[in-house]
Amino acid sequence: MTVEAVAEIARDALYLIIKVSLPVLLVSLVIGLAISIFQTVTSIQEQTLTFVPKIICVFLSLILFGQWMMNSMVNFMVELWSSFSVYVHR
């Protein structure tokens, strides 16, 4: 197994991590920003006001995008394991 092959696998894995986590992180960012604007406008500084809606929206986004996320990760692993013989040298 060459250094280039390991670097390519690592690059593909990092790209997959970013691609899979992006929807959940974007939902969390948008909800957090909206709640922060609401808190600024109303002068309410309650910590649970930011946490509870954000965690609910993250769970909903996991329910919505979970199948796609799991399929992406499974496809990556199947591709990795199916080309296992290419990486093994005798």
Secondary structure, DSSP 8 states (H G I E B T S, - for coil): --HHHHHHHHHHHHHHHHHHHHHHHHHHHHHHHHHHHHHHHHT---HHHHHHHHHHHHHHHHHHHHHHHHHHHHHHHHHHHHTHHHH---
